[in-house]
C-alpha cells in the first residue's frame, strides 16, 4: 500500500490527527456510541482488556460499560442472531465476526433475515445491523483468509464496504451506522496498522456508493478497492515511466456500486482493468467487466480485463497466493495496447 503519511515536517490539516485504520475505526465507534445510546457492540473478545483481536473496540467497554459492549462465546451464529434480534428491538448493533471465513456460520442470520426484513415488511421492520470482519491474514492459511465479498454483493439488501484508507474507514462506518439497511464492513489486516494518514478528529462521514477518483489519467482506467489501491497506484507510476497514464478509481463500497463514475472514466480512457484480491473467477470484477462491455462495447479499444487471485484455497505462503502484483497489473495493461 502506498504510504500516505504526512511528509516529515508537514503540518496536519486543521481538525485532523494522523491515525491508522484501526485507530480511525475505534474513533468512529467511540463517537457513534457517545451520540447514540442504542448502539451496542458484541463479538468475541471485544471487551477490555483485549478490546478486540485487532483492537478496533479498545476502550469501548471501559467507557460505555459491558452492558453495551458484550464479549460473546465463540459462536458466530449467536453473534449475528443476537444482533438481528437487537436491531428488531430498536438497537443499532455492531457485530464483530473475527475473520471473514467465519462469517459462513452466520450467513442465514445476515443474508436471509437482516438483509430481507425491511423489504418483506414494507419498511416497517428494518434490521440495521453493522457487521465488521477482517480478511487478509494469509499466514493463517486457507480457513482464515478468503475474500468472500462477492457472496454478499449477490444478495440484495445489504451494504458492502471495503475501505482502503483510514479516513474512508472512519467515514464509511459512521454512515453505515445510520443506514436503514444492514452493512458489512470488510477490513483488511494488511491495512489496519500499515497505513497512516490525517483523519478528522470529530464525526466524519463518507457517503455510500460514491467512488473516489484517486489518480487521473487518459489511457486506461484501473478499478479497485482495499489493498489493491496501493498496487494500482504503484502500477500507474510504473506505466507513466513509459508514457501510459492510468486513471485509478477506489470503489470504497461494492454495494452500493458507483457504476456511473466507472462508466464515465472508461468512456474517456476506452480501456479498463479491474483489480482485486478476491479470486478472479466469479469475483466482483466479473460483474464490473460485464456491465462495462454491455454499456460501452462500441467505445472500447480493448476488452475489459481483470487481475484477481488464483482460483485456489488461500495457501499459507503469501508468495504462492496468486494475488495481484504491480508486475501483473502492468503486464495486463500493456497487453491492451
C-alpha positions in Angstrom: 0.0 0.0 0.0 1.3 3.5 -0.8 2.5 5.3 2.2 0.1 8.2 2.8 1.7 9.6 6.0 2.4 13.3 6.0 5.9 14.2 4.8 8.4 15.0 7.5 7.8 18.4 8.9 4.4 18.7 7.2 1.6 20.2 9.3 -1.6 18.2 9.6 -4.8 19.8 8.3 -6.8 21.6 11.0 -9.1 19.3 12.9 -7.3 16.1 12.0 -4.8 13.8 13.5 -2.7 11.0 11.9 -4.3 7.6 12.6 -4.0 4.1 11.5 -7.2 2.4 10.1 -7.6 0.5 13.4 -7.5 3.8 15.3 -9.8 5.5 12.9 -12.4 2.8 13.3 -12.0 2.9 17.0 -12.6 6.6 16.9 -15.7 6.2 14.8 -17.1 3.7 17.3 -16.4 5.9 20.3 -18.1 8.9 18.7 -21.1 6.9 17.5 -21.7 5.4 20.9 -21.4 8.8 22.5 -24.1 10.2 20.2 -26.5 7.2 20.2 -27.1 5.1 23.3 -28.8 2.5 21.1 -25.6 1.4 19.6 -24.2 -1.7 21.2 -21.2 -3.9 20.3 -21.0 -7.7 20.5 -18.4 -10.2 19.5 -15.6 -12.4 20.6 -13.1 -10.6 22.9 -14.5 -7.1 22.1 -14.5 -6.0 25.7 -11.4 -4.7 27.5 -8.7 -5.5 28.3 -8.5 -7.2 24.9 -10.6 -4.7 23.0 -11.0 -7.0 20.0 -8.4 -9.1 18.4 -7.4 -6.2 16.1 -8.0 -3.6 18.9 -10.8 -1.7 17.0 -13.1 -1.9 20.1 -10.3 -1.0 22.5 -11.6 1.1 25.4 -15.3 0.9 24.5 -16.4 -1.4 27.4 -14.4 0.7 29.8 -16.1 3.9 28.7 -19.6 2.6 28.0 -19.9 -0.5 30.2 -20.2 -4.2 29.5 -24.0 -3.8 29.1 -23.3 -2.1 25.8 -20.1 -3.9 24.8 -20.5 -7.6 25.2 -17.8 -10.2 24.8 -19.6 -13.3 23.5 -18.9 -17.1 23.3 -17.3 -18.4 20.2 -20.4 -18.7 18.2 -20.8 -16.6 15.0 -24.3 -17.8 14.6 -25.3 -16.5 18.0 -23.5 -13.2 17.5 -25.3 -12.5 14.3 -28.6 -13.8 15.6 -28.5 -11.7 18.7 -27.6 -8.6 16.6 -30.7 -9.2 14.4 -32.9 -9.5 17.5 -31.4 -6.3 19.0 -32.0 -4.5 15.7 -35.6 -5.6 15.6 -35.9 -4.2 19.1 -34.7 -0.8 18.1 -31.0 -1.0 18.8 -28.1 -0.5 16.3 -25.8 -3.4 17.0 -22.2 -3.7 15.8 -21.4 -7.4 15.4 -17.8 -8.4 15.0 -17.0 -11.6 13.2 -13.3 -12.1 13.8 -12.4 -13.5 10.4 -14.3 -13.3 7.1 -14.1 -17.1 6.7 -16.1 -17.5 10.0 -19.0 -15.5 8.6 -20.2 -18.6 6.8 -21.6 -19.7 10.1 -23.8 -16.6 10.2 -24.9 -16.3 6.6 -28.5 -17.3 7.4 -28.9 -14.6 10.0 -27.2 -11.9 8.0 -28.5 -12.6 4.4 -31.7 -14.5 5.0 -33.0 -12.3 7.8 -31.3 -8.9 8.3 -30.9 -8.2 4.6 -34.6 -9.0 3.8 -36.7 -7.8 6.8 -37.1 -4.2 5.5 -38.2 -5.4 2.1 -40.5 -8.1 3.5 -42.3 -5.7 5.8 -42.6 -2.7 3.5 -40.0 -0.8 5.5 -41.8 -1.3 8.8 -39.2 -3.6 10.4 -35.7 -2.9 9.3 -32.7 -4.8 10.8 -29.9 -2.2 10.6 -27.1 -4.3 12.0 -23.4 -3.4 11.2 -21.2 -6.5 10.8 -17.4 -6.0 10.9 -15.0 -8.6 9.8 -11.3 -9.0 8.9 -9.7 -10.5 5.9 -6.1 -10.9 4.6 -4.2 -12.9 7.1 -2.8 -15.4 4.6 -0.2 -16.7 7.1 -3.1 -18.3 9.0 -3.9 -20.4 5.9 -6.9 -21.4 3.9 -9.6 -21.1 6.7 -8.7 -17.5 7.8 -8.0 -15.5 4.6 -10.8 -15.9 2.0 -12.2 -12.8 0.3 -15.9 -13.5 0.2 -17.3 -10.1 -0.7 -18.9 -11.3 -4.0 -21.2 -13.6 -1.9 -22.6 -10.5 -0.2 -22.8 -8.4 -3.3 -25.0 -11.1 -4.8 -27.7 -10.7 -2.1 -29.9 -7.5 -2.3 -30.5 -5.5 0.9 -27.0 -5.3 2.5 -24.3 -2.6 2.0 -20.8 -3.9 1.4 -18.0 -1.6 2.5 -14.3 -2.2 1.8 -12.2 0.9 2.7 -8.5 1.4 1.6 -7.6 4.3 3.8 -8.1 5.2 7.5 -10.2 8.3 6.7 -12.6 6.3 4.5 -12.9 3.6 7.1 -14.0 6.1 9.7 -16.3 7.9 7.3 -17.9 4.8 5.8 -18.7 3.1 9.2 -20.2 6.3 10.5 -22.6 6.5 7.5 -23.4 2.8 7.8 -24.4 3.2 11.4 -27.2 5.5 10.2 -28.4 3.4 7.2 -31.8 1.7 7.4 -30.1 -1.4 5.8 -27.6 -3.8 7.3 -24.0 -3.2 6.4 -20.9 -5.3 6.1 -17.6 -3.6 6.8 -14.6 -5.6 5.5 -11.3 -4.5 7.0 -8.0 -5.9 5.6 -5.5 -6.9 8.2 -2.8 -5.6 5.9 -4.2 -2.1 6.1 -5.2 -1.9 9.8 -1.8 -0.8 11.0 0.4 -0.3 8.0 -1.2 2.8 6.6 -1.5 6.2 8.4 -3.0 9.5 7.2 -4.6 12.6 8.6 -8.2 11.7 9.7 -10.8 14.1 11.0 -10.9 14.0 14.8 -14.7 14.6 15.2 -17.6 12.9 13.4 -16.6 12.2 9.8 -18.9 10.7 7.2 -18.3 9.3 3.7 -21.4 8.6 1.6 -22.0 5.1 0.5 -21.9 4.4 -3.2 -19.5 7.2 -4.1 -16.2 6.0 -5.6 -13.0 8.1 -5.2 -11.0 9.2 -8.3 -7.6 8.8 -6.7 -5.5 9.5 -9.8 -6.4 11.0 -13.2 -5.3 9.5 -16.5 -6.1 9.3 -20.1 -5.1 5.9 -21.4 -6.6 3.3 -19.1 -8.8 3.0 -16.0 -7.7 0.9 -13.1 -10.8 0.0 -10.9 -10.0 -1.4 -7.5 -10.6 -1.3 -3.7 -8.9 -2.3 -0.5 -5.3 -3.3 -0.5 -5.1 -3.2 -4.3 -5.4 0.5 -4.3 -1.7 0.7 -3.4 -0.9 -1.9 -6.1 -2.8 0.1 -8.7 -1.2 3.4 -7.7 2.3 1.9 -7.9 1.3 0.3 -11.3 0.2 3.7 -12.5 3.6 5.2 -11.6 5.4 2.4 -13.4 3.2 2.8 -16.5 3.8 6.6 -16.5 7.5 6.0 -17.0 6.7 4.5 -20.4 4.2 7.2 -21.3 0.9 5.5 -20.3 -1.3 7.5 -18.0 -3.6 5.3 -15.8 -6.7 6.7 -14.0 -7.2 4.9 -10.7 -10.7 4.6 -9.1 -11.1 3.4 -5.5 -14.6 2.0 -5.2 -14.8 2.3 -1.4 -18.2 0.5 -1.4 -19.1 -2.5 -3.5 -22.8 -2.1 -2.7 -23.9 0.5 -3.5 -21.6 0.4 -6.5 -20.8 3.7 -8.1 -21.0 2.5 -11.7 -21.6 6.0 -13.0 -18.1 7.0 -12.0 -16.6 3.9 -13.5 -18.5 4.3 -16.8 -17.6 8.0 -17.1 -13.9 7.2 -16.7 -13.8 4.2 -19.1 -15.8 6.1 -21.7 -12.9 8.6 -21.7 -9.9 6.2 -21.4 -11.6 3.4 -23.5 -9.6 0.7 -21.7 -10.1 -0.8 -18.2 -8.6 -3.3 -15.8 -10.4 -4.4 -12.6 -8.0 -5.4 -9.8 -9.0 -7.2 -6.6 -7.6 -9.6 -4.0 -10.7 -11.9 -4.3 -10.4 -14.8 -6.8 -10.6 -13.6 -10.4 -13.1 -16.4 -11.2 -16.6 -15.1 -10.4 -15.1 -12.2 -8.4 -16.5 -8.7 -8.2 -14.5 -7.7 -11.3 -16.7 -10.1 -13.4 -19.8 -8.0 -12.8 -18.0 -4.8 -13.4 -16.4 -6.1 -16.6 -19.7 -7.5 -17.9 -21.5 -4.2 -17.3 -18.8 -2.1 -19.0 -18.7 -4.4 -22.0 -22.5 -4.1 -22.3 -22.6 -0.4 -21.9 -19.5 0.7 -23.8 -18.9 -2.1 -26.3 -18.7 0.1 -29.3 -16.4 2.7 -27.5 -13.8 0.2 -26.1 -10.5 -0.1 -27.8 -9.9 -3.4 -26.0 -11.8 -5.9 -23.8 -12.2 -5.1 -20.1 -9.9 -7.4 -18.3 -9.4 -8.5 -14.7 -6.5 -9.2 -12.3 -7.5 -11.2 -9.3 -6.3 -14.0 -7.1 -5.8 -17.5 -8.3 -8.8 -19.9 -8.1 -7.4 -21.9 -5.2 -7.8 -22.1 -1.4 -5.5 -19.4 0.1 -2.1 -21.0 0.8 -0.1 -20.4 3.9 2.6 -18.7 1.9 1.6 -15.4 0.5 4.2 -15.8 -2.3 2.1 -18.7 -3.6 -1.2 -16.9 -3.3 -1.5 -15.6 -6.8 -2.6 -12.2 -5.6 -2.3 -9.2 -7.9 1.1 -7.6 -8.1 2.4 -4.5 -9.8 4.1 -6.7 -12.4 0.9 -8.5 -13.1 -1.2 -5.3 -13.4 1.4 -3.5 -15.6 1.6 -6.6 -17.9 -2.2 -6.7 -18.2 -2.4 -3.1 -19.1 0.3 -3.3 -21.7 -1.5 -6.2 -23.3 -4.4 -3.8 -24.1 -2.3 -1.7 -26.4 
